[in-house]
Amino acid sequence: MSQLTLQTHVADIVTAVPQSADLFRALRIDFCCGGKIPLDEAATKRKLDSSAVLDQIRTLETKMAEYQDSRPGDLAEPELIEYIQNKHHAFLREELPALTPYVTKLARVHGERHPELLRVQKLFADLKSELQEHTEDEDHNVFPQILKSMANPNPQHLEELRPLLSGLEEEHEQAGNLLKELREVTGDFALPADACGTYRLVYQRLGLLEKDTFEHIHLENNVLFERIRERCS
């Protein structure tokens, strides 16, 4: 846990807690070009209670630390599904819409000098659509059917689940390919010499999105789905 204070520069706070950029954006605190000033000064300029703003940032920091430290362990299938929904699906519901305006701004402002950013914008839009549709289908259709089948596992239920699991695995592969291309296009999220705060923020959060999504896919493909196949065989 970082030691954030009222004297910590706004830009450094965003580096330590990337999701704080969303808060600063809502409060109209400039964390990019004007981020090299203490939080206390930045909040005062906006006539905000700087201590209250710091409390909100610390809450975000704690939330992210708890999120990163959580582990599925040896959870039973219903608890594992709940874990996936509460950790990975919840993260995507928050992060994909929140990151969108930054990706759009980055492509608009820097796309002419860095044309690869136009491809980044397209890849991110495709990934966002893919993951949102995928998790929606899991939450409302596939996971409820899995839970119903696992309450009385048998070979017939496996046959009913088999095409659903295969379909999800294909969608996972599509999302994984989009993430791999994002990494290739950005040169492993390497920042150019003229990268601004928004540039750094987008690449950092794309890296976090990649990490979370691959962990998400691993839990489903290699843990949950394999358990279902074993239990129902």
Secondary structure per residue as TSV (DSSP state, phi and psi in degrees):
chain	resnum	aa	ss	phi	psi
A	1	M	-	360.0	126.8
A	2	S	-	-76.1	158.4
A	3	Q	-	-98.5	84.2
A	4	L	-	-86.5	136.6
A	5	T	-	-133.7	178.4
A	6	L	T	-67.2	-18.2
A	7	Q	T	-93.8	-3.6
A	8	T	S	-70.1	133.4
A	9	H	B	-64.5	144.9
A	10	V	H	-56.8	-44.6
A	11	A	H	-61.6	-37.4
A	12	D	H	-69.9	-32.0
A	13	I	H	-64.3	-43.1
A	14	V	H	-65.6	-35.1
A	15	T	H	-64.1	-42.1
A	16	A	H	-75.0	-38.3
A	17	V	-	-130.6	85.3
A	18	P	T	-53.8	-34.5
A	19	Q	T	-68.0	-13.7
A	20	S	H	-65.9	-19.8
A	21	A	H	-59.2	-35.9
A	22	D	H	-64.7	-40.1
A	23	L	H	-65.3	-47.0
A	24	F	H	-61.5	-38.7
A	25	R	H	-63.0	-43.0
A	26	A	H	-65.7	-34.4
A	27	L	H	-87.2	-2.6
A	28	R	T	60.6	41.8
A	29	I	-	-100.3	122.8
A	30	D	-	-74.7	112.4
A	31	F	-	-102.4	-4.5
A	32	C	S	-95.6	-91.5
A	33	C	T	-67.6	-32.1
A	34	G	T	-104.8	24.2
A	35	G	-	-85.0	-3.9
A	36	K	S	-89.6	45.3
A	37	I	S	-135.2	155.5
A	38	P	B	-62.2	151.6
A	39	L	H	-56.7	-41.4
A	40	D	H	-56.8	-45.7
A	41	E	H	-66.8	-43.1
A	42	A	H	-63.6	-42.4
A	43	A	H	-67.8	-41.0
A	44	T	H	-61.6	-39.7
A	45	K	H	-59.6	-31.8
A	46	R	T	-93.2	7.4
A	47	K	T	58.9	43.0
A	48	L	-	-111.2	155.9
A	49	D	-	-75.6	105.7
A	50	S	H	-62.3	-35.3
A	51	S	H	-66.4	-38.6
A	52	A	H	-66.1	-38.6
A	53	V	H	-64.1	-43.6
A	54	L	H	-61.1	-38.5
A	55	D	H	-61.9	-40.4
A	56	Q	H	-64.7	-39.3
A	57	I	H	-65.5	-42.8
A	58	R	H	-64.7	-33.9
A	59	T	H	-63.7	-43.3
A	60	L	H	-61.8	-42.1
A	61	E	H	-62.4	-43.7
A	62	T	H	-64.6	-42.6
A	63	K	H	-59.9	-45.0
A	64	M	H	-68.8	-36.9
A	65	A	H	-64.5	-43.6
A	66	E	H	-64.6	-39.1
A	67	Y	H	-61.8	-46.0
A	68	Q	H	-71.7	-27.2
A	69	D	H	-85.5	-14.1
A	70	S	-	-69.9	146.8
A	71	R	-	-136.3	143.7
A	72	P	-	-73.9	-27.9
A	73	G	T	59.7	-140.4
A	74	D	T	-107.9	49.0
A	75	L	-	-66.9	145.8
A	76	A	-	-69.5	163.5
A	77	E	H	-54.4	-46.9
A	78	P	H	-60.8	-40.6
A	79	E	H	-70.5	-34.2
A	80	L	H	-66.8	-41.5
A	81	I	H	-62.2	-43.6
A	82	E	H	-61.9	-40.3
A	83	Y	H	-60.7	-47.2
A	84	I	H	-60.2	-42.3
A	85	Q	I	-68.4	-44.9
A	86	N	I	-73.7	-28.6
A	87	K	I	-95.5	-63.5
A	88	H	I	-81.5	-44.7
A	89	H	I	-66.8	-40.4
A	90	A	H	-63.4	-40.5
A	91	F	H	-59.9	-45.7
A	92	L	H	-65.8	-38.9
A	93	R	H	-61.2	-35.3
A	94	E	H	-83.9	-46.3
A	95	E	H	-76.5	-40.0
A	96	L	H	-61.8	-49.2
A	97	P	H	-67.4	-35.0
A	98	A	H	-68.2	-35.9
A	99	L	H	-79.5	-23.3
A	100	T	H	-53.0	-50.6
A	101	P	H	-62.8	-30.2
A	102	Y	H	-70.4	-42.0
A	103	V	H	-63.6	-42.0
A	104	T	H	-62.7	-46.2
A	105	K	H	-62.5	-42.7
A	106	L	H	-61.2	-45.1
A	107	A	H	-66.4	-38.7
A	108	R	H	-67.8	-43.9
A	109	V	H	-80.9	-38.1
A	110	H	H	-114.5	0.2
A	111	G	T	-62.7	-30.3
A	112	E	T	-68.4	-42.5
A	113	R	T	-81.3	-27.5
A	114	H	-	-127.8	78.9
A	115	P	T	-59.4	-20.2
A	116	E	H	-62.3	-21.8
A	117	L	H	-68.0	-26.3
A	118	L	H	-67.5	-36.7
A	119	R	H	-70.0	-38.4
A	120	V	H	-58.9	-43.4
A	121	Q	H	-61.7	-42.7
A	122	K	H	-67.8	-44.0
A	123	L	H	-63.0	-41.4
A	124	F	H	-65.1	-41.4
A	125	A	H	-61.4	-42.1
A	126	D	H	-65.7	-42.4
A	127	L	H	-64.2	-44.1
A	128	K	H	-58.2	-48.5
A	129	S	H	-62.1	-44.3
A	130	E	H	-60.7	-49.4
A	131	L	H	-70.8	-36.7
A	132	Q	H	-66.8	-44.6
A	133	E	H	-65.5	-39.9
A	134	H	H	-62.9	-50.7
A	135	T	H	-69.2	-32.8
A	136	E	H	-63.0	-43.5
A	137	D	H	-65.4	-41.7
A	138	E	I	-62.6	-47.6
A	139	D	I	-64.9	-40.1
A	140	H	I	-99.5	-18.6
A	141	N	I	-124.8	-60.9
A	142	V	I	-71.4	-50.2
A	143	F	H	-60.7	-43.2
A	144	P	H	-59.3	-38.1
A	145	Q	H	-68.6	-37.9
A	146	I	H	-61.3	-47.0
A	147	L	H	-62.1	-40.3
A	148	K	H	-64.9	-42.4
A	149	S	H	-70.2	-37.6
A	150	M	H	-71.6	-17.6
A	151	A	T	-69.8	-21.6
A	152	N	S	-145.9	70.5
A	153	P	-	-67.6	134.2
A	154	N	-	-160.9	167.0
A	155	P	H	-57.7	-34.1
A	156	Q	H	-63.7	-42.4
A	157	H	H	-63.6	-36.8
A	158	L	H	-60.9	-43.0
A	159	E	H	-63.1	-34.0
A	160	E	H	-71.7	-34.1
A	161	L	H	-84.5	-24.6
A	162	R	H	-52.8	-51.1
A	163	P	H	-65.9	-30.6
A	164	L	H	-67.0	-44.5
A	165	L	H	-64.7	-42.0
A	166	S	H	-62.8	-39.5
A	167	G	H	-64.0	-41.9
A	168	L	H	-64.7	-39.8
A	169	E	H	-64.5	-36.6
A	170	E	H	-65.3	-40.6
A	171	E	H	-66.7	-36.6
A	172	H	H	-61.2	-41.2
A	173	E	H	-64.9	-38.6
A	174	Q	H	-63.8	-44.3
A	175	A	H	-64.3	-41.6
A	176	G	H	-61.5	-39.6
A	177	N	H	-65.5	-38.6
A	178	L	H	-63.7	-41.6
A	179	L	H	-65.6	-40.3
A	180	K	H	-63.7	-39.8
A	181	E	H	-68.9	-36.2
A	182	L	H	-58.6	-43.2
A	183	R	H	-66.5	-39.4
A	184	E	H	-66.1	-45.5
A	185	V	H	-62.6	-35.7
A	186	T	T	-90.8	3.0
A	187	G	T	61.5	48.5
A	188	D	T	63.5	39.6
A	189	F	T	57.5	38.3
A	190	A	-	-80.7	131.8
A	191	L	-	-86.9	136.9
A	192	P	-	-73.0	168.2
A	193	A	T	-62.6	-29.5
A	194	D	T	-96.5	19.2
A	195	A	-	-64.2	131.5
A	196	C	-	-94.7	-175.7
A	197	G	H	-61.4	-40.2
A	198	T	H	-65.5	-39.2
A	199	Y	H	-58.1	-50.0
A	200	R	H	-62.4	-41.7
A	201	L	H	-62.0	-47.8
A	202	V	H	-61.8	-46.1
A	203	Y	H	-66.6	-38.1
A	204	Q	H	-64.1	-44.7
A	205	R	H	-75.2	-28.8
A	206	L	H	-64.5	-37.7
A	207	G	H	-63.6	-40.9
A	208	L	H	-66.6	-39.4
A	209	L	H	-63.1	-42.2
A	210	E	H	-60.2	-48.4
A	211	K	H	-59.2	-47.7
A	212	D	H	-64.9	-42.2
A	213	T	H	-67.0	-39.6
A	214	F	H	-67.5	-36.4
A	215	E	H	-64.7	-41.2
A	216	H	H	-59.2	-50.6
A	217	I	H	-63.2	-41.2
A	218	H	H	-59.2	-46.4
A	219	L	I	-60.9	-38.8
A	220	E	I	-77.5	-53.4
A	221	N	I	-64.6	-49.6
A	222	N	I	-96.8	-13.2
A	223	V	I	-116.0	-67.7
A	224	L	I	-62.1	-53.0
A	225	F	H	-66.6	-37.6
A	226	E	H	-66.1	-38.5
A	227	R	H	-63.1	-41.5
A	228	I	H	-62.5	-43.8
A	229	R	H	-64.1	-37.9
A	230	E	H	-69.0	-44.7
A	231	R	H	-66.5	-33.1
A	232	C	H	-93.1	-8.3
A	233	S	-	-78.6	360.0
